[in-house]
């Protein structure tokens, strides 16, 4: 069996992908590629897959991903970009596992803890770990068990922020960082598009503002008690979560997100919200206005999710409305507008969402990221972020008045 039976075609590699492939080859088909989000990690991994199957025609590949969304991304990309037959691909997740392995086995990390070693045990195997910073914990590190003929780690940020698990756990199996490709290089090579940040303030209802203020006062009281020696740390965290929930679920975020999408007719738009019900509401409102729109989240079955991704990639729908499921996953160069209706304070999540629309495409001169905020805490976080991000063309601050109803203006 030859590699042509598995990877039937490969896209022409970009300069960095060819260089990284050479580095991976020189390292004995082992190593980690540190590549900016949006730089083309999945395509690079596909090139490595082809080389692995050229070397080991009877081999078997295991691709470990952190989320079902990223599994969907790989499933669609392998078929659309590399013309790999669905019969050669198996998927392993909480939604089910196959009766027997395939040539390429896509696994969500929670399932891979038990399955990866078994799938690789009888064949020359290649282990690919996408977003490899995720497998540094003791539980997730079980996906690294086994002896592999080839390995590849992929991440924009492989070295973990709060521990040395990359050096102690990940690197001994996957190999060291063999190639780095950052945002500035990607901008220079026109691998990522130029982009503009637009931060839009929304108003909470009087009831929402009252609840937010009451929780803020509780935080202040608990923090004072904490500094006096009281054991209230867990209560502080809970009240902070409750307060963040009030803000992230502010009613105005839904109509404002819909209005912003309406300002870009004919553009491919990705909209994010933390809540499935809110994502469905946004999709329904857009559909009422005649948009070709689909939702993408964990409450939708795998076949429909993957079909929605395919349709978005092909331009058969204009807007995709998602929850956190797409933070690490979708590869849609044609998308030029992202609307973050609500989000957590995670810098890593923010980087992932920016990366969703920073891919270049024909006729795409700039990407725009809208972020909605409802509180001073969010505003301050966005201000700090805008000061730290490099190569942003422009940062604009707007306010949505009267809850973002139709006809309500955005003001500077």
C-alpha positions as CSV (number, residue, x, y, z in Angstrom):
1,X,0.0,0.0,0.0
2,X,1.5,3.4,-1.0
3,X,1.0,6.8,0.3
4,X,-1.0,7.8,-2.8
5,X,-3.8,5.5,-1.4
6,X,-4.0,7.9,1.6
7,X,-2.9,11.4,0.9
8,X,-3.9,11.8,-2.7
9,X,-2.8,15.4,-3.2
10,X,-1.2,18.2,-1.2
11,X,-1.4,22.0,-1.6
12,X,1.7,23.8,-2.7
13,X,3.6,24.6,0.5
14,X,4.3,28.2,1.6
15,X,7.9,29.1,2.2
16,X,7.7,28.6,5.9
17,X,5.9,25.2,5.5
18,X,8.7,24.0,3.2
19,X,11.3,25.2,5.6
20,X,9.5,23.6,8.6
21,X,9.1,20.4,6.7
22,X,12.9,20.3,6.0
23,X,13.6,21.0,9.7
24,X,11.1,18.2,10.8
25,X,12.8,15.8,8.3
26,X,16.3,16.7,9.6
27,X,15.1,16.0,13.1
28,X,14.2,12.4,12.1
29,X,10.5,13.2,11.6
30,X,10.1,14.4,15.2
31,X,9.5,17.9,16.7
32,X,7.2,20.7,17.6
33,X,6.3,23.6,15.2
34,X,5.4,26.9,17.0
35,X,3.3,28.7,14.4
36,X,1.0,31.7,14.7
37,X,-2.7,31.0,14.7
38,X,-3.9,31.3,11.2
39,X,-0.4,30.5,9.7
40,X,-1.4,27.1,8.2
41,X,-0.5,24.5,10.9
42,X,-3.0,22.0,9.6
43,X,-1.7,22.2,6.0
44,X,1.9,21.8,7.3
45,X,0.8,18.7,9.3
46,X,-0.8,17.3,6.1
47,X,2.6,17.6,4.3
48,X,4.2,15.8,7.2
49,X,1.6,13.1,7.0
50,X,2.3,12.5,3.3
51,X,6.0,12.2,4.1
52,X,5.3,9.7,6.9
53,X,3.2,7.5,4.6
54,X,5.9,7.8,1.9
55,X,8.4,6.4,4.5
56,X,6.0,3.9,6.1
57,X,3.5,2.8,3.4
58,X,1.8,0.4,5.9
59,X,1.8,3.0,8.7
60,X,-1.0,4.4,10.7
61,X,-1.4,8.0,12.0
62,X,-3.0,9.2,15.2
63,X,-4.1,12.9,15.4
64,X,-4.9,14.1,18.9
65,X,-6.9,17.3,19.2
66,X,-8.3,19.1,22.3
67,X,-11.9,19.5,21.2
68,X,-14.6,18.0,18.9
69,X,-14.6,21.3,16.9
70,X,-10.9,20.8,16.0
71,X,-11.7,17.1,15.2
72,X,-14.3,18.4,12.8
73,X,-11.8,20.9,11.3
74,X,-9.3,18.1,10.6
75,X,-12.0,15.8,9.2
76,X,-13.2,18.4,6.7
77,X,-9.6,19.6,5.9
78,X,-8.2,16.2,5.2
79,X,-11.0,15.5,2.7
80,X,-11.2,18.9,1.1
81,X,-7.6,19.9,1.0
82,X,-5.8,16.6,0.7
83,X,-8.5,14.5,-1.1
84,X,-8.2,11.8,1.6
85,X,-11.1,9.3,1.3
86,X,-13.5,9.2,4.2
87,X,-12.9,5.4,4.3
88,X,-9.3,6.1,5.4
89,X,-10.4,8.3,8.4
90,X,-11.8,7.2,11.8
91,X,-13.0,9.5,14.5
92,X,-12.8,8.9,18.3
93,X,-14.6,11.2,20.7
94,X,-17.4,11.2,23.3
95,X,-19.8,10.9,20.4
96,X,-18.5,7.4,19.6
97,X,-15.5,5.3,18.6
98,X,-15.1,3.0,15.5
99,X,-14.9,-0.8,15.6
100,X,-11.4,-0.8,14.2
101,X,-8.7,1.8,13.4
102,X,-8.2,3.5,10.0
103,X,-5.2,4.8,8.3
104,X,-5.7,8.2,9.9
105,X,-7.4,8.3,13.3
106,X,-8.7,11.6,14.7
107,X,-9.1,11.6,18.5
108,X,-10.3,14.1,21.0
109,X,-7.8,14.1,23.9
110,X,-10.2,12.7,26.5
111,X,-10.8,9.6,24.3
112,X,-7.2,9.5,23.2
113,X,-6.0,8.9,26.8
114,X,-7.3,5.3,26.4
115,X,-7.3,4.8,22.7
116,X,-4.1,6.3,21.2
117,X,-1.6,3.8,22.6
118,X,-3.8,0.9,21.5
119,X,-4.3,2.2,18.0
120,X,-0.6,2.7,17.5
121,X,0.5,-0.6,19.1
122,X,0.7,-2.9,16.0
123,X,1.8,-0.6,13.2
124,X,4.5,1.9,12.4
125,X,2.7,5.0,13.7
126,X,2.9,8.7,13.6
127,X,1.5,10.8,16.5
128,X,0.3,14.3,15.8
129,X,-0.8,16.4,18.7
130,X,-2.6,19.6,17.7
131,X,-2.5,22.4,20.3
132,X,0.1,20.3,22.1
133,X,0.3,22.6,25.1
134,X,-3.0,20.9,26.2
135,X,-1.3,17.6,26.9
136,X,1.0,18.6,29.7
137,X,-1.3,17.7,32.5
138,X,-0.9,14.2,34.1
139,X,-4.2,13.0,32.7
140,X,-3.8,14.3,29.2
141,X,-0.1,13.2,29.0
142,X,-1.4,9.6,28.7
143,X,-2.0,10.3,25.0
144,X,1.8,10.4,24.6
145,X,2.2,6.8,25.7
146,X,3.6,4.4,23.2
147,X,6.5,4.2,20.8
148,X,6.0,6.2,17.6
149,X,8.1,6.2,14.4
150,X,7.2,9.9,13.8
151,X,5.8,12.7,16.0
152,X,4.7,16.2,15.4
153,X,3.4,18.8,17.9
154,X,1.6,22.0,16.8
155,X,0.8,25.1,18.8
156,X,1.0,28.9,18.6
157,X,2.1,28.7,22.3
158,X,3.6,25.3,23.0
159,X,5.4,26.4,26.2
160,X,2.8,26.5,29.0
161,X,2.3,29.6,31.1
162,X,2.2,28.2,34.6
163,X,4.4,25.2,34.7
164,X,7.4,23.4,33.0
165,X,5.3,20.6,31.5
166,X,6.5,21.3,28.0
167,X,10.1,20.6,28.9
168,X,9.3,17.8,31.3
169,X,6.4,16.0,29.6
170,X,5.8,17.1,26.0
171,X,9.3,17.6,24.6
172,X,10.6,14.2,25.6
173,X,8.0,12.5,23.4
174,X,7.2,14.9,20.6
175,X,10.6,16.5,20.4
176,X,11.9,20.0,20.8
177,X,10.6,23.1,19.0
178,X,12.2,22.7,15.6
179,X,10.6,25.7,13.9
180,X,9.1,29.0,15.0
181,X,6.9,31.2,12.8
182,X,5.5,34.3,14.4
183,X,2.9,36.9,13.6
184,X,5.4,39.5,12.3
185,X,6.8,37.0,9.9
186,X,3.4,35.9,8.8
187,X,2.3,39.5,8.2
188,X,5.5,40.2,6.1
189,X,4.8,37.0,4.1
190,X,1.1,38.0,3.7
191,X,0.2,34.7,5.3
192,X,-2.1,36.5,7.7
193,X,-4.3,39.5,6.7
194,X,-4.0,42.9,8.2
195,X,-6.7,43.6,10.7
196,X,-8.6,46.2,12.6
197,X,-10.1,46.0,16.1
198,X,-13.4,47.6,16.9
199,X,-14.5,47.5,20.5
200,X,-18.2,48.2,21.0
201,X,-19.7,49.1,24.3
202,X,-23.2,47.8,25.0
203,X,-25.6,48.9,27.8
204,X,-26.9,46.5,30.4
205,X,-30.6,46.7,31.4
206,X,-31.3,48.4,34.8
207,X,-31.9,45.0,36.3
208,X,-28.7,43.5,34.9
209,X,-26.7,46.6,36.1
210,X,-28.2,46.3,39.6
211,X,-27.2,42.6,39.8
212,X,-23.7,43.3,38.5
213,X,-23.3,46.2,41.1
214,X,-24.5,44.0,44.0
215,X,-22.0,41.3,43.1
216,X,-19.2,43.8,42.7
217,X,-19.9,45.0,46.3
218,X,-19.8,41.4,47.4
219,X,-16.4,41.0,45.7
220,X,-15.0,44.1,47.5
221,X,-16.3,42.8,50.9
222,X,-14.9,39.3,50.4
223,X,-11.5,40.6,49.2
224,X,-11.2,42.8,52.3
225,X,-12.0,39.7,54.5
226,X,-9.4,37.7,52.5
227,X,-6.7,40.2,53.3
228,X,-7.8,40.1,57.0
229,X,-7.1,36.3,57.0
230,X,-10.5,34.8,56.3
231,X,-10.7,31.7,54.2
232,X,-13.0,33.1,51.5
233,X,-10.9,32.5,48.3
234,X,-13.4,30.0,46.8
235,X,-16.3,32.3,47.5
236,X,-14.5,35.2,45.8
237,X,-14.0,33.0,42.7
238,X,-17.7,32.0,42.7
239,X,-18.9,35.6,43.0
240,X,-16.5,36.7,40.2
241,X,-17.9,33.9,38.0
242,X,-21.5,35.0,38.8
243,X,-20.7,38.6,38.0
244,X,-19.0,37.7,34.7
245,X,-22.1,35.7,33.8
246,X,-24.3,38.7,34.3
247,X,-22.1,40.7,31.9
248,X,-21.6,38.0,29.3
249,X,-25.3,37.3,29.1
250,X,-26.4,40.9,28.8
251,X,-29.5,41.0,26.6
252,X,-28.1,43.8,24.4
253,X,-25.3,41.7,23.1
254,X,-27.6,39.7,20.8
255,X,-29.2,42.6,18.8
256,X,-26.0,44.5,18.6
257,X,-24.2,41.4,17.2
258,X,-26.9,41.1,14.6
259,X,-26.7,44.8,13.7
260,X,-23.0,44.6,13.2
261,X,-23.3,41.6,10.9
262,X,-25.8,43.6,8.9
263,X,-23.2,46.3,8.3
264,X,-21.2,43.9,6.1
265,X,-23.4,42.4,3.4
266,X,-21.7,40.0,1.2
267,X,-18.9,39.3,3.7
268,X,-18.2,36.0,5.4
269,X,-18.9,36.5,9.1
270,X,-18.1,34.4,12.2
271,X,-20.0,35.3,15.4
272,X,-19.1,34.0,18.9
273,X,-21.2,33.9,22.0
274,X,-20.5,32.0,25.3
275,X,-24.1,30.7,25.4
276,X,-25.7,28.1,23.1
277,X,-29.2,29.6,23.5
278,X,-27.8,33.1,22.6
279,X,-26.0,31.7,19.6
280,X,-29.2,30.1,18.4
281,X,-31.1,33.4,19.0
282,X,-28.5,35.3,16.9
283,X,-28.7,32.7,14.1
284,X,-32.5,32.9,14.1
285,X,-32.5,36.7,14.0
286,X,-30.1,36.7,11.1
287,X,-32.1,34.0,9.2
288,X,-35.2,36.2,9.7
289,X,-33.3,39.0,7.9
290,X,-32.5,36.8,5.0
291,X,-29.0,35.8,5.9
292,X,-27.7,32.4,4.8
293,X,-26.7,31.4,8.4
294,X,-25.9,28.2,10.3
295,X,-25.0,27.5,14.0
296,X,-22.1,25.5,15.1
297,X,-21.9,24.2,18.7
298,X,-22.0,21.1,20.9
299,X,-25.7,20.6,20.8
300,X,-25.6,19.9,17.1
301,X,-24.8,16.4,15.8
302,X,-21.4,15.7,14.1
303,X,-22.7,15.2,10.6
304,X,-24.6,18.5,10.6
305,X,-21.7,20.3,12.3
306,X,-19.3,19.2,9.6
307,X,-21.7,20.0,6.8
308,X,-22.1,23.5,8.3
309,X,-18.3,23.9,8.2
310,X,-18.1,22.7,4.6
311,X,-20.9,25.1,3.5
312,X,-19.2,28.0,5.3
313,X,-15.9,27.2,3.7
314,X,-17.5,26.9,0.2
315,X,-19.5,30.1,0.6
316,X,-22.8,28.4,0.6
317,X,-23.6,30.2,3.9
318,X,-22.5,33.7,4.9
319,X,-22.6,33.6,8.6
320,X,-21.5,31.0,11.2
321,X,-22.7,31.5,14.8
322,X,-20.8,29.6,17.4
323,X,-20.0,29.2,21.0
324,X,-16.5,28.5,22.4
325,X,-16.5,25.4,20.1
326,X,-14.7,27.3,17.4
327,X,-11.9,28.9,19.5
328,X,-9.6,26.2,18.1
329,X,-10.9,24.8,14.9
330,X,-12.2,26.4,11.8
331,X,-10.0,27.3,8.9
332,X,-11.9,29.7,6.7
333,X,-9.6,32.1,4.8
334,X,-12.6,33.8,3.2
335,X,-14.0,35.0,6.5
336,X,-13.1,38.6,7.0
337,X,-15.4,39.7,9.9
338,X,-15.5,38.3,13.5
339,X,-18.0,39.5,16.1
340,X,-17.2,38.4,19.6
341,X,-20.5,39.0,21.3
342,X,-19.3,37.6,24.6
343,X,-16.0,36.0,25.8
344,X,-14.0,35.0,28.7
345,X,-10.9,37.0,29.9
346,X,-8.6,34.3,28.6
347,X,-5.8,35.8,26.4
348,X,-5.3,32.5,24.7
349,X,-8.9,32.3,23.7
350,X,-8.8,35.8,22.4
351,X,-5.7,35.0,20.3
352,X,-7.5,31.9,18.9
353,X,-10.5,33.9,17.9
354,X,-8.4,36.6,16.2
355,X,-6.7,33.8,14.3
356,X,-10.0,32.6,12.8
357,X,-10.1,35.6,10.5
358,X,-6.4,36.4,10.0
359,X,-6.0,34.2,7.0
360,X,-5.5,35.8,3.6
361,X,-7.7,35.3,0.6
362,X,-8.2,36.7,-2.9
363,X,-10.0,40.0,-2.7
364,X,-9.6,40.3,1.1
365,X,-7.7,43.4,2.0
366,X,-8.4,43.6,5.7
367,X,-10.1,41.7,8.5
368,X,-12.2,43.3,11.3
369,X,-12.7,42.0,14.8
370,X,-15.6,43.4,16.7
371,X,-15.6,42.8,20.5
372,X,-18.6,43.7,22.6
373,X,-18.1,44.8,26.2
374,X,-20.6,45.8,28.9
375,X,-18.4,46.7,31.9
376,X,-15.4,48.7,33.0
377,X,-13.6,45.5,33.8
378,X,-13.9,44.3,30.2
379,X,-13.1,47.8,28.8
380,X,-9.9,47.9,30.8
381,X,-8.9,44.4,29.6
382,X,-9.5,45.3,26.0
383,X,-7.5,48.5,26.4
384,X,-4.5,46.6,27.8
385,X,-4.7,44.1,25.0
386,X,-4.9,46.8,22.3
387,X,-1.7,48.3,23.7
388,X,0.1,45.0,23.6
389,X,-0.9,43.7,20.2
390,X,1.6,44.4,17.4
391,X,0.8,45.3,13.8
392,X,-2.8,46.1,14.4
393,X,-3.8,48.6,11.7
394,X,-6.3,50.5,13.9
395,X,-8.3,50.2,17.2
396,X,-11.7,52.0,17.3
397,X,-13.9,52.4,20.3
398,X,-17.7,52.7,19.8
399,X,-20.8,52.8,22.0
400,X,-24.1,51.2,21.1
401,X,-27.0,53.3,22.4
402,X,-30.6,52.2,23.4
403,X,-29.7,48.6,23.6
404,X,-28.7,48.2,20.0
405,X,-32.2,48.2,18.5
406,X,-32.7,48.8,14.8
407,X,-31.9,52.4,14.0
408,X,-30.0,53.0,17.2
409,X,-26.6,54.5,16.2
410,X,-23.1,53.5,17.2
411,X,-21.2,56.5,18.6
412,X,-17.5,57.1,19.1
